[in-house]
Amino acid sequence: MKDSLTAGEARRIALAAQGFGARPDGEVGRRQLVKLVDRLGVVQIDSVNVVSRTHYLPAFSRLGAYPRELLEEIAWGRKKALFEYWAHEASLLPLGAQPLFRWRMADAREGVGTWKGIARFLRERRDFVDAVLDEIRSRGPMSASELEMGHKGQGGWWGWSEAKRALEGLFWAGELTTATRRGTFERVYGLPETVLPKAVREAPTPPREAAQRELLRIAARAMGIATARDLRDYFRMGVEDSRARLADLVEAGDLVPVTVKGWREQAYLDPAARRPRKVQAHALLSPFDNLIWFRDRTERMFGVKVRLEIYTPAEKRTHGYYVLPFLEGDAITARVDLKADRKAGELIVQASHAEPWASDRTAARLAEELGTMAAWLGLGRVRVARRGDLAAALEDAIGQPR
């Protein structure tokens, strides 16, 4: 096994580990979707719906135009294969990973680290919290709006009601879980004993150290090659815990230290990682996609600075409001600021920018992917606004009259 890799080799290893470059022929079914989430280990949830809520997009980027209702079925249906918890951020995870997060749930209950405020609320308002639990026990899964108790909070926790604070605290502590989602993506809370399968509930709770080692193994498999910070960020683990568990994995041979040309930090390779000579990818990436969510890693691997500019004033944005990088081969070659105008039936490219290494084929490949996305979203056409250095070429590729 080589102990030194080029930046290109590392990039292709990472892309293969993330499932790029091998879109299936034919219709995608439940099995392929569950397998992909197992491979990624975690899918971030976010409520922003400018194009599509982000948790639908990683599977589209890797599998193509799959039935969107499949994700809803495996996440929130009767025969769910996923559960929700605070993993990277708010996340969907394979059901089998639930025991691996029980140490974090215990930390939330006990107020360890960042969980002090949650534990204090659960402790100081225990009578109220128990009343919330009793309501759910007697009436079944409920959303915060359905709980007719409490009052709007003043400041803190985004002005949540007392009921919402109790529900979220219980969720983080593992005393409640997500039963389903309704309407405008509202979380419905249920008791683990009525929501999670018996096999998951009765699975042994691994010791904290063993659970953390397994989470790092999952992260390493999902990334293929990574630095210590990359691995730690995947499931948002603490510095000291990650450092100790990483040393355990290296000693056991589950991770192999390697150097990557141009990387300043030590890299760790999954011994089972594929090492393709070429990756034929073509994908629009959610800004919350596993491949690019850690911005330092994105810049290190692809040479581009990806920033979420939603909260940046419009006049100060560089690339746009909700920008999706375009992965072409093993490079990010363009970025598009997209908006789904559902009323007009259009996928609007509000701005389009090329990276310096984009080729004369980039616009055509991007146009094809935009067309696929528009159809997947149920939109009739792609419309390109004349903003950005790629706009003219993209207009031509789409066949849009100027």
ZICORGI-V961713 format. One record per helix or strand of 2 or more residues. SS is the DSSP state (H for helix, E for strand). FROM is the first residue (numbers start at 0). TO is the last residue. If there is no record, write none. Layout:
SS:FROM:TO  SS:FROM:TO
This chain:
E:3:4  H:6:16  H:29:39  E:42:43  H:53:62  H:67:75  E:81:85  E:89:93  H:94:109  H:112:123  H:125:138  H:143:145  H:156:158  H:161:171  E:176:181  E:185:189  H:191:194  H:197:200  H:207:222  E:224:226  H:227:233  H:238:251  E:255:259  E:266:268  E:281:284  H:294:301  H:313:315  E:322:327  E:330:340  E:345:353  H:361:375  E:380:383  H:390:397
